[in-house]
Amino acid sequence: MMASQFEKARFNMVEQQVRPWDVIDPRVLRLMETLPREAFVPDTYQDLAYADIEIPIGQGQSMMFPRIEGRLMQALDLQPEDKVLEVGTGSGYLTACLANLAKKVVSIDIHPEFTDAATAKLEQQGLHNVTLLRGDALANPTQGSPFNAIAVTGSLPTSQQAEIFRQQLAIGGRMFVIIGQAPVMTCQLITRHDEKIFQEESIFETEVSPLENAPAPVEFNF
């Protein structure tokens, strides 16, 4: 595609996919209409950068649907002074979106290939407020906590498995996480009101791949 074609495809993505999915935050819409998603898509899928699909990025992983990325950003309601944790760097596109909306982003991924590629892509976009880490976010708390917002980009089978992330939220912090198993998963917004009180709000249902190394729920045999 030519640059003008990408611009048109970007506009169509926002108007035909993102906005109809109840994304009305003007900051999110403006960002998704201007940030070049094609810069983060594997070369073989360049022409599909703005399609309503989960684009494969290797290692058995895929980019989220654009509409889910839009709802995620809107739900987190990021402020210019926020520090954000992203669990699952992936292509780096959502990382770049978060970095445009917040003061600081810490993004962690289990695959070094993703963090290496994202380093170069974020540099090309002139984004210098991101720290990329390699590791399993489910194994230990991520350096830099507490965070004002947390975006978990893979699903977790049960809400108990999100506890490690809940405890890394600052008071007043928000977390977007997808809980459940296929075919029924629920996107939740979890807000921390004080040391022990968390509010959980179900936003919408979807289906995404599980976060790697998420333990399978215990099955009971009767």
LODRENNU-196769 format. One record per residue: residue in one letter; x, y, z of N, C-alpha, C in turn. Coordinates in pm, whole numbers, plus 50000, padded with zeros to 5 digits. Each point is the difference from the previous one (the first is absolute). Example, Ala and Ser with C-alpha at 12.3 -4.5 7.8 and 13.67 -1.06 7.14 Angstrom:
a513194943150780499115011950000500905012050000s499655010549928500825011950006499235010950073
//
This chain:
m500834988050000499175012050000500865012550000m499485010449938500635013050005499605006950131a500765010550036499735007250124498565004950007s499495005349889498635005249998498984988850020q500324988049951499104988650017499974995650147f501175000450065500044996650142499185010050080e500105012849965499245010350071498504997749986k499574996449881498584997249979499584987650077a500844989649998499684987750072499945002650150r500875008750048500015003450143498705007350037f499595009349916498755007250023498814990350000n499994990749903498914990449991499984990750121m501184996350050500074991450117499305006750118v500305012650020499415007350112498495001449982e499575003849881498595002949977499144987549988q500574989049949499194988149973500184989050104q501105000250075500254989650098500015005350143v500785010450023500255004550137498835008350055r499615010349928498925008650048498694992350018p499604991149908498764992550019500034990850122w501184997650055500114991750119499995008650127d499315011049992499785009050114501285006450052v500995001649915501195007750038499725014449960i499845008650102499635014049973501025009850055d501014995150070501045008750055500755006649884p499935013149987500635006749886501524998149996r500634998650116501464997950002500354986649939v499224989850032500254986549946499744999749851l498905005849959499665000149856501045007549920r500435011550052501005008049929501324992649989l500384993450108501254992650000499984988549901m498904992450000499934988549910499895004249854e499555012349977499905005049864501325005749949t500945002450090501275006049959501224990850017l499964990950098501164991350022500054989349893p501134998649929500104990549889500074985450045r498884993550004499954985850043500834991249908e500105004049874500764991949903501474999050038a500525009650080501394999750041500294988950100f498944994150058500164989850102499584986149952v499484999349879499504987449946501124992949923p500114986650011501004992849918499855003349853d501115000449929500005004249859498994992249916t499854987150027499104991849918498535003650019y499705007750105498615003750027499765015049989q500915007249935499885014549990498645004449946d499514993349897498745004149939498814997250090l500194992450107498914996750092500125007650132a500865010050004500285007150125498745005750064y499015003649920498805006450053498754991549983a500204987149971498874990949984499454995950137d498764995650000499324995850122500354985450032i501294997750024500504986550027501095000750107e500344988450056501144998850089501204996249913i500945009149982501114997749909501094991950069p500424988549941501074992050059501315007750003i500734998750112501295007050013501144990450034g499724987049995501034990250032499874994850143q500744989350030499984993950134498594995850042g499154997449902498634995950029499125011250053q500455012549987499285011550053499415008549887s499035008350035499355008749903499745013750062m499885010049914499575013250046498524999550034m499595007850098498585001150033499235006349884f498694997449997499155007449908500125014950033p500025008849900500075014450028498905004850093r498794994649986498885004450083500244996750147i500654988750028500294996450140501095009250055e501005003249916501035009450044499385013550035g499035004349919499335012750027499224999650130r499274989150023499234998950124500924999250121l501124993249986500984999050109500495013850040m500415008049903500535013350031498925008950060q498804999149947498915008250053499704996250145a499994987050029499694995450135501045004650101l501264999849962501065003950093500035015050025d499435007849908499905014650018501335006050043l501044997549923501355004150037500145015150005q500765004550100500275014250020501485002849971p500335012549967501385003249960501054996950106e499604999250127500984997450107500064985150038d499244991449934499914985950040501244991849963k500284990250085501014989849971499264986949975v500294993649888499224988749953500864987449989l499424988750038500614987049976499234993049889e500704995649897499404992049895500564985850010v499134990350016500414986050009499804993749863g501114997849929499954994849865500245011049898t501275002149965500365010649905499504996949860g500164987449959499544996049867500645008149890s499175005649912500505007649885500575013550041g499595005050117500425013450042499015010949962y498954996549926499035010349959499245005650119l499444991150083499285004850116500955007250096t501234995250008501025006650081500145014649958a500085002149869500135013549946498775008450030c498824993849992498775007350033500025004650145l500344990850090500045003350142501035011050028a501144999249931501075009850020499585013949955n499115000849903499505012949954498995006150097l499394991750083498955004850090500495002150143a501104993450037500465000450139501415005750010k500445002150123501345005450023501084989449983k499734987850048501004989450000499334986549979v500624991449918499494986549977501124990150027v499684989850081500884988550019499304988249933s500644994249901499394989049925500884987650011i499404988850035500754987750021499464988949910d500924992249943499604988949914500944988350023i499464988149987500784987950022500894996749881h499705006049883500754997249878500995011249971p501304997550005500985010549970499895005249858e499494991749907499845004549863499055012049993f498974999750083499035011049999500595012750059t500714998850111500565012050061501085006149912d500784991449933501045005149910499375007949885a498974994249939499355006649887499295012750045a499354999550115499285011850049500945011450032t501214996950047500975010550029500265008649878a500224993449886500275007349876498775007649951k498834993850009498785006449951499625012350082l500164999050130499685011550086500995011449977e501254996449977501015010249969499655007249871q499534992649901499625006049873498845009850016q499154997550098498865008950025500355011450095g501265000650043500445010750088499474999050141l499694987850044499464997850134501124995550093h500275007950102501134997250089499554998550146n498714998550022499474998550136499564985750030v500644990449933499664985850017501224992350048t499804991650102501024990550043499524986149963l500794993049919499644986649956500774989750081l499264990450056500604989650083499704986349942r500924990750023499794986249959499764991650125g498954992049999499734991650114498564995750006d499714991850101498654994750023499335008550108a499055008149960499345009150094499184992650104l499674987349975499244992250097500904994150109a501315000149976500924993750094500345009050118n500195012849971500405009550104499445013849968p499815008550101499585013849973501005006949908t499515008649915500855007149905500615012350065q501275002449973500675011650059499315012849957g499905009350094499375012949971498655001950064s499464989450063498685001450062500085009150123p498895006150040498644998049948499755007949872f498964995649926499655006249872498615006150009n499835011049928498685006449993499054992349911a500554992549906499164992149909500784987649955i499274989149981500604987649953499144994649886a500654996549889499324993949886500534985949982v499164990050023500384986049982499464995649865t500894997149906499574997949861499664985649966g500244990750093499574986249980498984996550106s499184990049974498964996550096500544991450113l499264999950110500304991650116498784991450029p500184987150029498844991250020499105004150115t500605004650111499205003850117500495013350055s499145006650075500345013050057501104998850106q500124988250064501054998250101501395001949942q500154996649871501315000949937500405014449968a499055009150015500315014249980500495006650128e500064992450110500335006050129501375006649999i500974993849932501365005849997499995013849937f499085002349907499905013149935499195009850085r498954995050064499195008750087500865006550108q500934992350054500835005150108501045010149952q500175001249867500935009949946499325013049961l498695000850024499255012249971500195010150113a500195012449963500005010850098498575002450046i499825006550113498665003750044499405009349894g498824996549955499375007449891500364994649863g500874989949996500454994349873498944991249935r500114998349867499054992249922500734989149924m499364988549987500574989049923498984994549901f500444998049877499194993349898500514985849989v499114990350019500414986049995498844991849944i500334989349929498994991249939500014986950077i498854996450057499894988450086499074989649938g500434987350004499134989249953500714990649905q499244990549950500514990449903499094999749879a500564996849884499214999349878498864990050019p498805003549951499695011649916499475012150077v500044999750134499435011250077501105006750082m500355012149963500965008150074499415013950019t500315006050114499455013150031501115010050024c499945011349933500945010950024499555007550125q500915001550093499685006650126500885012250022l499415010150063500755011550048500014998950152i501184998750057500164998750145500645012850053t499335006450095500495012450059500334997850146r501175004550042500414998550140499655012750077h499134998750100499565011550078500835002250126d500484989150060500955001250110500784986950008e500704997750111500884988450009499264986849977k498734999350043499294987349994498765000049912i499555011749958498735000849927500255002149851f499494990749918500105000649855498594999449942q499735008349902498724999849930500194993249865e499134990549968500074992949873498795003349914e500275003849877498925003549907500184992149871s498984992549963500034992649874499655009649886i500845000049896499815009849892499354993649878f500594989249951499444993149884500614986049994e499434991549916500514986549981500814999249872t501034991650001500844998349883500724986650013e500984997849917500834987950010501395003249947v501014998450083501395002149959500844988550055s501204998749948500894989250044500405002150145p500224989050074500415001250140501395006250012l500235006650111501345004850033500904987950017e501185000449941500884988550008500394997050144n500054987350031500344994950133498905002250103a498835004449956498885000850094499584985950038p500004996750129499654986450040498564996749967a499784987849956498624995749970499234998750130p498705003550000499214998650121499864985550042v499894997750130499864986450051498644994449964e499994988149945498744993549966499614990550113f498725000450036499514991450106499294988049940n500354988250049499344987849956499074994950110f498774997649964499034995350099499684985449977
//
